[in-house]
């Protein structure tokens, strides 16, 4: 492996660890060093996206697509980013482009079918699944989505038959193995076979637990939580008052008004969110998608130039909300 490829690999490792700031710097150097490498532009865009630099990200991705217009994986990965931000129209367009560039690719077609299913466009979704079966008549993901569509169309007997057949075949695809059991449990619950439903859910949970060591996952979660707590404790106790002095209202750029709604699990906050969202002048949405961007923005604030850095952080946060249709 040459030095450039090694640096690309290191930058992608930073990206996988969600260290977007360092990954962004690394990929920026790489695209300046080798501007004709699509993979570097893809990573540059992904790091920018993680930082909330959406325009930069889309420009970088456009460059990657121009350099390798027939690379299905580039379109697929960009589609994942858009889907993660609930921009399903753009996600679908990229999945369709990925499918068009690779006539035997199953994954982008499955992604398209699942988006269509979300919007109750079942006939179109079936047409896409038929394409998958034409490529591979026993594809496990296609079988799963086919059964899912039956369940969504309220064809419960057919859906149950398909899910039971899929489970009996012991699919190799890990997601299909546990998701098929979850969906079967859903059908059993709807048809008042509660004990069977619970047994099916327990099987699904066992399969999920077997995919990773729960202790390692718990440690990763605890380590991440501890990092956030340590970072918060590093700020002076009067940091909010200090920020208010450094960033008075007269120099703040105007942003839409919004409020935060939080509460304990099972306390009714989701219902309240739905009630508020029903008002024609209010939009309510699960904001977790953009919370990480806000946290990174705060951690990167420059106290040397509080006005510009604070305004930029606020603007990036609002842009992130706008990206998922809040305003």
MOLINNOR-V149907 format. One record per run of one state. SS is the DSSP state (hx for helix, st for strand, lp for the rest). FROM is the first residue (numbers start at 1). TO is the last residue. If there is no record, write none. Layout:
# MOLINNOR-V149907
ss=(SS	SS)
from=(FROM	FROM)
to=(TO	TO)
This chain:
# MOLINNOR-V149907
ss=(lp	hx	lp	hx	lp	hx	lp	hx	lp	hx	lp	hx	lp	hx	lp	hx	lp	hx	lp	hx	lp	hx	lp	hx	lp	hx	lp	hx	lp	hx	lp	hx	lp	hx	lp	hx	lp)
from=(1	3	17	20	34	38	51	54	68	72	85	88	102	107	119	122	136	140	153	156	169	174	191	194	211	214	235	239	247	249	252	269	278	288	300	303	324)
to=(2	16	19	33	37	50	53	67	71	84	87	101	106	118	121	135	139	152	155	168	173	190	193	210	213	234	238	246	248	251	268	277	287	299	302	323	327)
